[in-house]
Amino acid sequence: MFNKMDQSTLSFLALGDSYTIGEAVPENDRWPVQLVEKLKVAGISVADPEIIATTGWTTDELQKAIGETGDTKTYDLLSLLIGVNNQYRGYDLEVYKKEFKELLDQAIAFANEKPENVFVISIPDYGVTPFALEHNLNPEKIADELDQYNLEAQKIAQSKGVAFFDITEWSKGAKADPSLVTSDGLHPSGKMYANWVDTCYAWVYENLSCQ
């Protein structure tokens, strides 16, 4: 087995919103934390993830928050997951495309201009959740619009040589399995986040093993 424990500790910065900060789950259930713990078990020396994410953030709010940190460090691994609140608030898709591209450029800069060390995670489909049902939201409209958001994010990621992982299909499982959602009826549970980690783990492991 590859062992990085005697090497320099690697760093990971996760950018996003409620899905990255892990709204309504314990800290150790957040997907960036689960990912790092899984890497550590495999012998990869990774520091605890640094996270810039807050529930409710849109692309412009994440941009503002990044600017306010004044962070000039570089990281060995970067993730970006953002956009659900743009869709929820009814923002124009063109605005998302512009600001997502800018955020991805920022992520690549944080990765010392190495796009191969950055990955994007798709936006989950909250239209299948109890929250959506309780609030009489339109699941078909939500799914269609999030598909458009994710398609644009994937196109932008691929154009920049950044990996893109589709976890949206996993999120749809919440329709039949309530254990995939937290007690708030909206946000993913630790069990759901574990599925997300499984989706990107092999790529992340291989990426960090080569550093």
C-alpha positions in Angstrom: 0.0 0.0 0.0 1.2 3.5 -0.8 2.2 5.3 2.4 2.5 9.1 2.7 2.7 9.2 6.5 6.4 9.9 6.4 5.9 12.6 3.9 4.8 16.2 4.2 1.2 16.6 5.4 -1.0 17.5 2.4 -3.7 20.2 2.5 -7.3 20.3 1.3 -9.6 23.4 0.9 -13.3 22.8 0.3 -15.4 25.6 -1.1 -19.2 25.7 -1.1 -22.4 26.1 0.8 -24.6 24.0 3.2 -23.6 20.8 1.4 -19.9 21.4 2.2 -20.2 22.8 5.7 -22.6 19.9 6.5 -25.8 21.7 7.7 -27.6 19.6 10.3 -24.9 16.9 10.7 -22.1 16.5 13.2 -18.7 17.8 12.0 -17.3 14.3 11.5 -20.2 13.5 9.1 -19.3 16.4 6.7 -18.2 14.9 3.4 -14.8 16.7 3.4 -14.1 15.4 6.9 -15.2 11.9 5.9 -13.0 12.1 2.8 -9.9 13.1 4.8 -10.5 10.4 7.4 -10.8 7.8 4.7 -7.5 9.0 3.2 -5.8 8.8 6.5 -6.9 5.2 7.0 -5.4 4.5 3.6 -2.0 6.0 4.7 -2.3 9.4 3.1 -1.1 12.2 5.4 -3.7 14.9 5.0 -4.4 17.7 7.4 -8.0 18.3 8.5 -9.9 20.1 5.7 -10.1 23.8 5.7 -13.7 24.9 4.7 -15.0 28.1 3.3 -18.8 27.4 3.2 -21.9 28.6 4.9 -25.5 27.5 4.5 -27.5 29.6 2.1 -24.5 31.0 0.1 -24.9 31.7 -3.6 -22.0 32.0 -6.0 -21.5 35.7 -5.4 -21.7 35.3 -1.7 -19.0 32.6 -1.8 -16.9 34.9 -4.0 -17.2 37.7 -1.4 -16.3 35.4 1.5 -13.2 34.1 -0.3 -12.1 37.7 -0.9 -12.7 38.6 2.7 -10.5 35.8 4.0 -7.5 37.4 2.3 -6.2 33.8 1.9 -3.1 33.6 -0.2 -2.0 30.1 0.7 -2.0 27.3 -1.8 -3.4 23.8 -1.3 -2.7 20.3 -2.6 -6.4 19.6 -3.2 -9.4 21.8 -3.8 -13.1 21.1 -4.1 -16.0 23.3 -5.3 -19.7 22.6 -4.9 -22.0 25.6 -5.3 -25.2 26.7 -7.0 -28.2 25.3 -5.3 -29.1 28.6 -3.7 -28.8 30.4 -7.0 -31.4 28.0 -8.4 -33.6 28.2 -5.3 -33.6 32.0 -5.4 -34.4 31.9 -9.1 -31.2 33.6 -10.3 -30.4 33.7 -14.0 -28.4 30.7 -15.2 -26.1 33.0 -17.1 -25.1 34.6 -13.8 -24.3 31.2 -12.4 -22.2 30.3 -15.4 -20.1 33.5 -15.1 -19.6 33.3 -11.4 -19.0 29.6 -11.3 -16.3 30.0 -13.9 -14.7 32.8 -11.8 -14.9 30.6 -8.7 -13.3 27.7 -10.5 -10.5 30.0 -11.6 -10.0 31.0 -7.9 -9.9 27.4 -6.9 -7.3 26.7 -9.5 -5.2 29.6 -8.2 -5.5 28.2 -4.7 -4.2 24.9 -6.2 -1.0 26.7 -7.4 -2.5 26.9 -10.9 -2.8 23.1 -11.1 -6.3 22.3 -12.4 -5.6 18.6 -12.0 -5.6 19.1 -8.3 -9.2 20.6 -8.3 -12.5 18.7 -8.5 -16.1 19.8 -8.7 -19.1 18.0 -7.2 -22.5 18.3 -8.8 -25.5 19.9 -7.0 -27.8 17.4 -5.4 -31.5 17.2 -6.2 -33.4 18.6 -3.2 -36.7 18.3 -5.0 -37.1 14.7 -3.7 -36.7 15.7 -0.1 -39.5 15.9 2.6 -38.8 19.6 2.7 -39.7 20.0 -0.9 -42.9 18.0 -0.4 -43.9 19.9 2.7 -43.4 23.3 1.0 -45.2 22.2 -2.2 -42.2 22.8 -4.4 -42.2 21.5 -7.9 -39.8 18.5 -8.1 -39.8 18.3 -11.9 -38.9 22.0 -12.2 -36.2 21.7 -9.6 -34.7 18.6 -11.3 -34.8 20.2 -14.7 -33.2 23.4 -13.5 -30.5 21.7 -11.5 -29.7 19.5 -14.5 -29.0 22.7 -16.4 -26.8 24.0 -13.7 -24.9 20.8 -13.4 -24.5 20.5 -17.2 -23.0 24.0 -17.3 -20.7 23.3 -14.3 -19.5 20.1 -15.9 -18.8 21.9 -19.2 -16.8 24.6 -17.5 -14.9 22.1 -15.3 -14.0 20.0 -18.4 -12.9 23.0 -20.3 -10.4 23.8 -17.6 -9.1 20.3 -17.1 -10.9 19.9 -13.7 -12.5 16.6 -12.6 -16.3 16.6 -12.2 -18.2 14.1 -10.0 -21.9 13.5 -10.4 -23.5 12.8 -7.0 -26.9 14.0 -8.1 -28.2 10.4 -8.8 -27.2 9.5 -5.2 -29.2 12.4 -3.9 -32.3 11.2 -5.7 -32.2 8.1 -3.4 -33.6 10.2 -0.6 -37.0 9.9 -2.2 -37.2 6.2 -1.1 -34.7 6.2 1.8 -35.3 8.7 4.6 -32.0 7.8 6.2 -30.2 9.8 3.5 -31.7 13.0 4.8 -31.2 14.8 8.2 -33.9 15.6 10.6 -34.5 18.9 8.9 -35.9 17.0 5.9 -33.7 18.8 3.5 -30.0 18.3 3.9 -28.0 15.1 3.3 -27.2 12.8 6.2 -23.8 11.4 7.0 -24.8 8.3 5.2 -25.5 10.3 2.0 -22.2 12.1 2.3 -20.4 8.8 2.6 -21.8 7.9 -0.9 -20.4 11.2 -2.2 -17.0 10.3 -0.8 -17.1 6.9 -2.4 -17.8 8.6 -5.8 -14.7 10.8 -5.7 -12.4 8.8 -3.4 -10.4 6.7 -6.0 -9.6 9.9 -8.0 -8.5 11.8 -4.9 -6.4 8.9 -3.6 -4.6 8.5 -6.9 -4.1 12.3 -7.2 -2.6 12.7 -3.7 -0.5 9.5 -4.0 1.3 11.1 -6.9 2.2 14.3 -5.0 
